[in-house]
Amino acid sequence: MAALKKFKTIPEMISYLTLEYGKGMARPVLQHKVNDKYVGISYDELHSQSESFSLGLASLGVKRGDKVAIIAENRPEWVYSDVAILSLGAVDVPLYPINTADTIEYIVNNSESVGIIVSNKFHLNKVLKVRKNCASLKFIIVMNELEEEAGEGIYYFGDVQKMGEKFGAENPGYFKQNVESCNENDLCTIIYTSGTTGEPKGVMLTHKNIISNVNSALDAFPIGKDDIFLSFLPLCHIFERMGGYYTAFASGGMICYAESIEKLSINMKEIKPTIITAVPRLFERIYSKIKKNAESQPEKKQKIFNWAIEVGREFAVAKKADNVSLGLSIKHKLADKLVFTKLREATGGNMRFFISGGAALGRDLGEFFEAVGILVIEGYGLTESSPVIAANRINDYKFGTVGKVFPGVEVKIAADGEILAAGPNIMQGYYKKKKDTEETLKDGWLYTGDIGVFDAEGFLIITDRKKHLFKTSGGKYIAPTPIENLFLASKYIEQFILIGDRRMFLTALIVPDFEALKEYADAHRISYKDPKELTELKQIYEMLEKELAVFQKKLANYERVRKFTILDTPFTVEGGEITPTLKVKRKVIEERYNDLIDDMYEGFER
């Protein structure tokens, strides 16, 4: 569906949404939890809050082209800050709430941010720790009102808004003039990629880059004014910002903020959303919970569940082929009544579809959710492409692929298999990193670093990251991601990292699902004191060895894992082993576990 009207800049879109479209609208534009209850924010309130804050920033000296950083969880003030900064013709620099003080220091200095907006005392303390090292930083604004007095150069959000009201009275028309002065080719945001290697790089995106992707999303998906979005992915990431924020607003939809990923299941039942943008990890969690619940039921109920899933799979295949028999239709209605309806109610009961991005969605996961009547649409893109390059469609999808090229985007496959993209959504470059920019943008094409291929029907299949491909000492090229995803289907495996670059054979580091391991140990009367001891037991290693043997039957000999080590600590964002978008930092992991890796090859490679 098309946008409410044609927009060229984000401020123009918000201005129309709040001043014209939302006039007299009873339904709120945003909802968030206050004192354990969802509270709505009207279109008028969105406009007045953003305008007063924008003018407050102007009173602090923020002008066109200045950079202002934001570090906060998803909340209305994030939107007010974003709108306020962009409406002045300034550029926002969003940071992940989990960023360390050192990363904040690097990004503030690299972007030359004149100010930073933080949500609470925790983030304020991180900024204060490095403030003296940030020469460009003139002010800090805190969204939450704290008990203590604000220090020098520190302001509370509400106080800045009051400053804005005064500034507005003294400078009538200032806000409107600045909104109208915004140009589609102006720099809109600098988003720092978390990076699986090296220091973060600031991706420069213009209003045109992002708006073009918003329009493409509305062309590709049936999104409209009746849709309710439940937002839980961080707004500082371009996927949620473009898909779950700007696209939602451009369509006239309503956005509700989840309290956290842990409370997402509760919030889904409260909000009854129609669309959620998500990452594969969410579906893995939901699937695991459903399976565990089914396996805990009496044998009769387990048989009904398994029968229903098979019927659902059969029905999905037949429906695509437009060949649903009467008998299958009757069986499907029964399966829906006995099993599927209850599963869908866990998402609120009104879900039209999920949009998955950020990492590869397992084919089996997609097919499972399709079988129960929950459609998960997978797409593909990068921060550098604002972000979507390709996506499946509601009535034209294929699991195991990332769909067809997005409207307005052009894609070709280089001789070495790398995916190249061009179009109005492609970034301007990396901020103050000329060499990196020249390596990534060549002759009008974005070199994605991903390896892929088109199938006969035009669906794009991602096989791996170019820099993740490694070569064994026997000369065989290995794409680790498909192999890792194969083993992640095991209920006993939580995280799986393949090792083998320039080695004789493949090995792996395995983080087990500790709950599943405990259940196995208890069922087999294996005694243990704590989870750490579980990972050291011979019986557990042998069980996982048999598990791997089953999963890798279809792999070529050189793709098979010959040895593995069980870890007692998961890879985490906080630990620095994975990025905030859950991508594995292979180099970090291999360096950190170098001794354990060497032990697996001891006696084989000398």
Buried (B, 14 or more C-beta within 10 A) or exposed (E): BEBBEEBBBBBBBBBBBBEEBBEEBEBBBBBBBEEEEBEBBBBBBBBBBBBBBBBBBBBBEBEEEBBBBBBBBBBBBBBBBBBBBBBBBBBBBBBBBEBBBEBBBBBBBBBBBBBBBBBBBEBBEBBBBBBEEBEBBBBBBBBBEEEEEBEEEBBBBBBBBEBBBEBBEEEEEBBEEBBEBBEBEBBBBBBBBBEBEEEBBBBBBBBBBBBBBBBBBBEBBBBBEEBBBBBBBBBBBBBBBBBBBBBBBBBBBBBBBBBEBEEBBEBBEBBBBBBBBBBBEBBBEBBBEBEEEBEEEEEEEEEBBEBBBEBBBBBBBBBEEEEBEEEBEEBBEEBBEBBBEEBBEBBBEBBBBBBBBBBBBBBBBBBBBBBBBBBBBBBBBBBBBBBBBBBBEEEEBBBBBBBBBBBBBBBEBEEEBBBBBBBBBBBBBBBBBEEBBEEBBEEEBBBBBBBBEBEEEEBBBBBBBBEBBBEBEEEBEBBBBBBBBBBBBBBBBBBBBBBBBEBEBBBBBBBBBBBBBBBBBEEEEBEBEEBEEBBEBEEBBEBBEEBBEEBBEEBEEBBBBBBBBBBBEBBEBEEEBBBBBBBBBBEBBBEBBEEBBEEBBEEEEE
